[in-house]
Amino acid sequence: MINEYDSVVLVRCVEGIPAGTSGAVLMVFDNGNAYECEFFDGEESLGTVTVKCECLRLVERYVET
């Protein structure tokens, strides 16, 4: 399961944000069936959207230091 603060990438277009866009998970809903994510183009935020689990791929787990 993807967790809060993990790095993710979209595997399909969601709300005008293209597949391949990187983001971070802000909240987890319904035991991982959906996520609130913020997506970025470089350092610029493209906004936050709620995304179903099948639209995301985990890139890197968040590790608290």
N, CA, C and O atoms as a Tinker XYZ file with bonds, in Angstrom:
   260  protein
     1  N      0.834000   -1.184000    0.000000    73     2
     2  CA     0.000000    0.000000    0.000000    64     1     3
     3  C      0.880000    1.251000    0.000000    63     2     4     5
     4  O      1.939000    1.283000    0.627000    81     3
     5  N      0.435000    2.241000   -0.691000    73     3     6
     6  CA     1.096000    3.547000   -0.712000    64     5     7
     7  C      0.692000    4.294000    0.557000    63     6     8     9
     8  O     -0.462000    4.230000    0.978000    81     7
     9  N      1.642000    4.999000    1.162000    73     7    10
    10  CA     1.406000    5.701000    2.425000    64     9    11
    11  C      1.575000    7.205000    2.272000    63    10    12    13
    12  O      2.071000    7.688000    1.255000    81    11
    13  N      1.152000    7.946000    3.307000    73    11    14
    14  CA     1.336000    9.399000    3.319000    64    13    15
    15  C      2.802000    9.747000    3.104000    63    14    16    17
    16  O      3.700000    9.101000    3.644000    81    15
    17  N      3.020000   10.780000    2.306000    73    15    18
    18  CA     4.327000   11.363000    1.992000    64    17    19
    19  C      5.170000   10.537000    1.022000    63    18    20    21
    20  O      6.279000   10.947000    0.678000    81    19
    21  N      4.669000    9.377000    0.573000    73    19    22
    22  CA     5.391000    8.617000   -0.449000    64    21    23
    23  C      5.411000    9.403000   -1.757000    63    22    24    25
    24  O      4.508000   10.192000   -2.034000    81    23
    25  N      6.444000    9.179000   -2.550000    73    23    26
    26  CA     6.532000    9.766000   -3.891000    64    25    27
    27  C      5.837000    8.828000   -4.868000    63    26    28    29
    28  O      6.032000    7.612000   -4.830000    81    27
    29  N      5.025000    9.412000   -5.743000    73    27    30
    30  CA     4.251000    8.630000   -6.702000    64    29    31
    31  C      4.339000    9.260000   -8.087000    63    30    32    33
    32  O      4.815000   10.384000   -8.248000    81    31
    33  N      3.868000    8.510000   -9.083000    73    31    34
    34  CA     3.749000    9.028000  -10.444000    64    33    35
    35  C      2.392000    8.579000  -10.983000    63    34    36    37
    36  O      1.942000    7.465000  -10.714000    81    35
    37  N      1.752000    9.458000  -11.743000    73    35    38
    38  CA     0.482000    9.108000  -12.381000    64    37    39
    39  C      0.727000    8.137000  -13.530000    63    38    40    41
    40  O      1.656000    8.327000  -14.315000    81    39
    41  N     -0.091000    7.111000  -13.633000    73    39    42
    42  CA     0.019000    6.175000  -14.749000    64    41    43
    43  C     -1.030000    6.463000  -15.822000    63    42    44    45
    44  O     -1.011000    5.849000  -16.889000    81    43
    45  N     -1.950000    7.399000  -15.541000    73    43    46
    46  CA    -2.916000    7.871000  -16.543000    64    45    47
    47  C     -3.300000    9.309000  -16.212000    63    46    48    49
    48  O     -3.129000    9.757000  -15.078000    81    47
    49  N     -3.807000   10.012000  -17.177000    73    47    50
    50  CA    -4.202000   11.408000  -17.016000    64    49    51
    51  C     -5.343000   11.515000  -15.998000    63    50    52    53
    52  O     -6.314000   10.761000  -16.057000    81    51
    53  N     -5.208000   12.465000  -15.063000    73    51    54
    54  CA    -6.242000   12.712000  -14.060000    64    53    55
    55  C     -6.466000   14.215000  -13.964000    63    54    56    57
    56  O     -5.536000   14.970000  -13.682000    81    55
    57  N     -7.697000   14.645000  -14.198000    73    55    58
    58  CA    -8.081000   16.055000  -14.087000    64    57    59
    59  C     -7.117000   16.980000  -14.833000    63    58    60    61
    60  O     -6.753000   18.046000  -14.337000    81    59
    61  N     -6.715000   16.559000  -16.022000    73    59    62
    62  CA    -5.844000   17.377000  -16.860000    64    61    63
    63  C     -4.365000   17.278000  -16.544000    63    62    64    65
    64  O     -3.545000   17.876000  -17.240000    81    63
    65  N     -4.011000   16.533000  -15.507000    73    63    66
    66  CA    -2.598000   16.321000  -15.173000    64    65    67
    67  C     -2.153000   15.067000  -15.925000    63    66    68    69
    68  O     -2.738000   14.000000  -15.740000    81    67
    69  N     -1.130000   15.180000  -16.769000    73    67    70
    70  CA    -0.779000   14.060000  -17.647000    64    69    71
    71  C     -0.123000   12.879000  -16.933000    63    70    72    73
    72  O      0.511000   13.032000  -15.889000    81    71
    73  N     -0.294000   11.705000  -17.526000    73    71    74
    74  CA     0.414000   10.514000  -17.057000    64    73    75
    75  C      1.906000   10.800000  -17.063000    63    74    76    77
    76  O      2.409000   11.502000  -17.940000    81    75
    77  N      2.614000   10.251000  -16.076000    73    75    78
    78  CA     4.051000   10.470000  -15.961000    64    77    79
    79  C      4.416000   11.611000  -15.034000    63    78    80    81
    80  O      5.595000   11.829000  -14.756000    81    79
    81  N      3.412000   12.350000  -14.547000    73    79    82
    82  CA     3.668000   13.470000  -13.644000    64    81    83
    83  C      3.942000   12.951000  -12.239000    63    82    84    85
    84  O      3.238000   12.071000  -11.744000    81    83
    85  N      4.975000   13.504000  -11.597000    73    83    86
    86  CA     5.372000   13.097000  -10.249000    64    85    87
    87  C      4.618000   13.887000   -9.194000    63    86    88    89
    88  O      4.218000   15.031000   -9.410000    81    87
    89  N      4.435000   13.240000   -8.035000    73    87    90
    90  CA     3.752000   13.910000   -6.945000    64    89    91
    91  C      4.057000   13.273000   -5.610000    63    90    92    93
    92  O      4.884000   12.367000   -5.499000    81    91
    93  N      3.361000   13.775000   -4.589000    73    91    94
    94  CA     3.513000   13.274000   -3.231000    64    93    95
    95  C      2.129000   13.024000   -2.642000    63    94    96    97
    96  O      1.190000   13.777000   -2.900000    81    95
    97  N      2.013000   11.969000   -1.855000    73    95    98
    98  CA     0.750000   11.627000   -1.212000    64    97    99
    99  C      0.587000   12.481000    0.044000    63    98   100   101
   100  O      1.472000   12.523000    0.898000    81    99
   101  N     -0.555000   13.162000    0.143000    73    99   102
   102  CA    -0.853000   13.999000    1.299000    64   101   103
   103  C     -1.772000   13.297000    2.289000    63   102   104   105
   104  O     -1.633000   13.465000    3.501000    81   103
   105  N     -2.713000   12.510000    1.769000    73   103   106
   106  CA    -3.665000   11.787000    2.621000    64   105   107
   107  C     -4.029000   10.464000    1.959000    63   106   108   109
   108  O     -4.007000   10.339000    0.734000    81   107
   109  N     -4.366000    9.474000    2.793000    73   107   110
   110  CA    -4.812000    8.165000    2.320000    64   109   111
   111  C     -6.278000    8.003000    2.714000    63   110   112   113
   112  O     -6.644000    8.251000    3.863000    81   111
   113  N     -7.124000    7.586000    1.759000    73   111   114
   114  CA    -8.547000    7.390000    2.008000    64   113   115
   115  C     -8.936000    5.930000    1.808000    63   114   116   117
   116  O     -8.342000    5.223000    0.995000    81   115
   117  N     -9.934000    5.494000    2.556000    73   115   118
   118  CA   -10.571000    4.190000    2.355000    64   117   119
   119  C     -9.552000    3.052000    2.257000    63   118   120   121
   120  O     -9.591000    2.244000    1.329000    81   119
   121  N     -8.642000    3.008000    3.230000    73   119   122
   122  CA    -7.632000    1.944000    3.300000    64   121   123
   123  C     -6.811000    1.800000    2.026000    63   122   124   125
   124  O     -6.455000    0.688000    1.636000    81   123
   125  N     -6.512000    2.920000    1.378000    73   123   126
   126  CA    -5.645000    2.899000    0.209000    64   125   127
   127  C     -6.360000    2.779000   -1.124000    63   126   128   129
   128  O     -5.717000    2.555000   -2.149000    81   127
   129  N     -7.669000    2.922000   -1.129000    73   127   130
   130  CA    -8.402000    2.891000   -2.402000    64   129   131
   131  C     -8.339000    4.220000   -3.134000    63   130   132   133
   132  O     -8.577000    4.280000   -4.340000    81   131
   133  N     -8.016000    5.296000   -2.401000    73   131   134
   134  CA    -7.874000    6.623000   -3.015000    64   133   135
   135  C     -6.880000    7.435000   -2.196000    63   134   136   137
   136  O     -6.644000    7.164000   -1.018000    81   135
   137  N     -6.301000    8.445000   -2.854000    73   135   138
   138  CA    -5.260000    9.260000   -2.232000    64   137   139
   139  C     -5.436000   10.718000   -2.624000    63   138   140   141
   140  O     -5.816000   11.019000   -3.755000    81   139
   141  N     -5.161000   11.618000   -1.696000    73   139   142
   142  CA    -5.054000   13.043000   -2.017000    64   141   143
   143  C     -3.576000   13.290000   -2.297000    63   142   144   145
   144  O     -2.729000   13.065000   -1.433000    81   143
   145  N     -3.270000   13.752000   -3.502000    73   143   146
   146  CA    -1.884000   13.932000   -3.923000    64   145   147
   147  C     -1.666000   15.337000   -4.458000    63   146   148   149
   148  O     -2.575000   15.955000   -5.011000    81   147
   149  N     -0.450000   15.830000   -4.285000    73   147   150
   150  CA    -0.036000   17.072000   -4.921000    64   149   151
   151  C      0.956000   16.702000   -6.013000    63   150   152   153
   152  O      1.897000   15.943000   -5.783000    81   151
   153  N      0.733000   17.250000   -7.209000    73   151   154
   154  CA     1.584000   16.938000   -8.353000    64   153   155
   155  C      2.379000   18.163000   -8.768000    63   154   156   157
   156  O      1.951000   19.299000   -8.562000    81   155
   157  N      3.547000   17.914000   -9.358000    73   155   158
   158  CA     4.499000   18.980000   -9.657000    64   157   159
   159  C      5.011000   18.898000  -11.086000    63   158   160   161
   160  O      5.137000   17.820000  -11.667000    81   159
   161  N      5.302000   20.078000  -11.634000    73   159   162
   162  CA     6.029000   20.225000  -12.893000    64   161   163
   163  C      7.315000   20.939000  -12.510000    63   162   164   165
   164  O      7.342000   22.164000  -12.391000    81   163
   165  N      8.384000   20.166000  -12.317000    73   163   166
   166  CA     9.611000   20.743000  -11.762000    64   165   167
   167  C      9.341000   21.122000  -10.317000    63   166   168   169
   168  O      8.976000   20.270000   -9.507000    81   167
   169  N      9.518000   22.395000   -9.989000    73   167   170
   170  CA     9.250000   22.870000   -8.630000    64   169   171
   171  C      7.877000   23.522000   -8.505000    63   170   172   173
   172  O      7.485000   23.926000   -7.410000    81   171
   173  N      7.141000   23.632000   -9.612000    73   171   174
   174  CA     5.832000   24.287000   -9.613000    64   173   175
   175  C      4.715000   23.280000   -9.337000    63   174   176   177
   176  O      4.615000   22.246000   -9.997000    81   175
   177  N      3.873000   23.605000   -8.344000    73   175   178
   178  CA     2.742000   22.744000   -8.031000    64   177   179
   179  C      1.680000   22.848000   -9.121000    63   178   180   181
   180  O      1.341000   23.939000   -9.580000    81   179
   181  N      1.168000   21.699000   -9.519000    73   179   182
   182  CA     0.055000   21.652000  -10.466000    64   181   183
   183  C     -1.277000   21.542000   -9.741000    63   182   184   185
   184  O     -2.340000   21.564000  -10.362000    81   183
   185  N     -1.208000   21.421000   -8.414000    73   183   186
   186  CA    -2.414000   21.339000   -7.599000    64   185   187
   187  C     -2.557000   20.000000   -6.913000    63   186   188   189
   188  O     -1.769000   19.076000   -7.117000    81   187
   189  N     -3.590000   19.926000   -6.093000    73   187   190
   190  CA    -3.889000   18.689000   -5.379000    64   189   191
   191  C     -5.165000   18.084000   -5.940000    63   190   192   193
   192  O     -6.123000   18.795000   -6.246000    81   191
   193  N     -5.167000   16.776000   -6.071000    73   191   194
   194  CA    -6.329000   16.052000   -6.587000    64   193   195
   195  C     -6.484000   14.732000   -5.838000    63   194   196   197
   196  O     -5.515000   14.176000   -5.321000    81   195
   197  N     -7.711000   14.249000   -5.791000    73   195   198
   198  CA    -7.979000   12.925000   -5.247000    64   197   199
   199  C     -7.863000   11.922000   -6.387000    63   198   200   201
   200  O     -8.472000   12.088000   -7.444000    81   199
   201  N     -7.071000   10.879000   -6.154000    73   199   202
   202  CA    -6.714000    9.931000   -7.207000    64   201   203
   203  C     -7.010000    8.510000   -6.733000    63   202   204   205
   204  O     -6.683000    8.153000   -5.601000    81   203
   205  N     -7.623000    7.704000   -7.588000    73   203   206
   206  CA    -7.844000    6.293000   -7.269000    64   205   207
   207  C     -6.517000    5.542000   -7.327000    63   206   208   209
   208  O     -5.602000    5.932000   -8.052000    81   207
   209  N     -6.425000    4.462000   -6.555000    73   207   210
   210  CA    -5.167000    3.722000   -6.433000    64   209   211
   211  C     -4.649000    3.213000   -7.775000    63   210   212   213
   212  O     -3.436000    3.158000   -7.978000    81   211
   213  N     -5.535000    2.842000   -8.693000    73   211   214
   214  CA    -5.083000    2.290000   -9.974000    64   213   215
   215  C     -4.461000    3.337000  -10.892000    63   214   216   217
   216  O     -3.911000    2.995000  -11.939000    81   215
   217  N     -4.544000    4.605000  -10.508000    73   215   218
   218  CA    -3.958000    5.690000  -11.310000    64   217   219
   219  C     -2.549000    6.056000  -10.859000    63   218   220   221
   220  O     -1.915000    6.926000  -11.456000    81   219
   221  N     -2.052000    5.398000   -9.808000    73   219   222
   222  CA    -0.752000    5.749000   -9.232000    64   221   223
   223  C      0.219000    4.581000   -9.261000    63   222   224   225
   224  O     -0.173000    3.415000   -9.228000    81   223
   225  N      1.493000    4.929000   -9.324000    73   223   226
   226  CA     2.580000    3.955000   -9.144000    64   225   227
   227  C      3.525000    4.527000   -8.103000    63   226   228   229
   228  O      3.911000    5.694000   -8.182000    81   227
   229  N      3.896000    3.717000   -7.139000    73   227   230
   230  CA     4.848000    4.122000   -6.110000    64   229   231
   231  C      6.222000    4.324000   -6.731000    63   230   232   233
   232  O      6.694000    3.477000   -7.489000    81   231
   233  N      6.863000    5.440000   -6.413000    73   231   234
   234  CA     8.220000    5.716000   -6.886000    64   233   235
   235  C      9.211000    5.492000   -5.756000    63   234   236   237
   236  O     10.225000    4.816000   -5.927000    81   235
   237  N      8.905000    6.070000   -4.596000    73   235   238
   238  CA     9.822000    5.956000   -3.458000    64   237   239
   239  C      9.042000    6.109000   -2.165000    63   238   240   241
   240  O      8.189000    6.986000   -2.037000    81   239
   241  N      9.346000    5.247000   -1.214000    73   239   242
   242  CA     8.711000    5.332000    0.102000    64   241   243
   243  C      9.321000    6.475000    0.908000    63   242   244   245
   244  O     10.524000    6.726000    0.841000    81   243
   245  N      8.476000    7.156000    1.663000    73   243   246
   246  CA     8.937000    8.200000    2.570000    64   245   247
   247  C      9.572000    7.531000    3.782000    63   246   248   249
   248  O      8.994000    6.618000    4.372000    81   247
   249  N     10.760000    7.989000    4.148000    73   247   250
   250  CA    11.447000    7.488000    5.335000    64   249   251
   251  C     11.731000    8.676000    6.232000    63   250   252   253
   252  O     12.464000    9.590000    5.854000    81   251
   253  N     11.145000    8.661000    7.429000    73   251   254
   254  CA    11.350000    9.759000    8.373000    64   253   255
   255  C     12.774000    9.712000    8.905000    63   254   256   257
   256  O     13.269000    8.658000    9.302000    81   255
   257  N     13.427000   10.875000    8.908000    73   255   258
   258  CA    14.806000   10.918000    9.415000    64   257   259
   259  C     14.895000   11.628000   10.729000    63   258   260
   260  O     15.983000   11.752000   11.291000    81   259
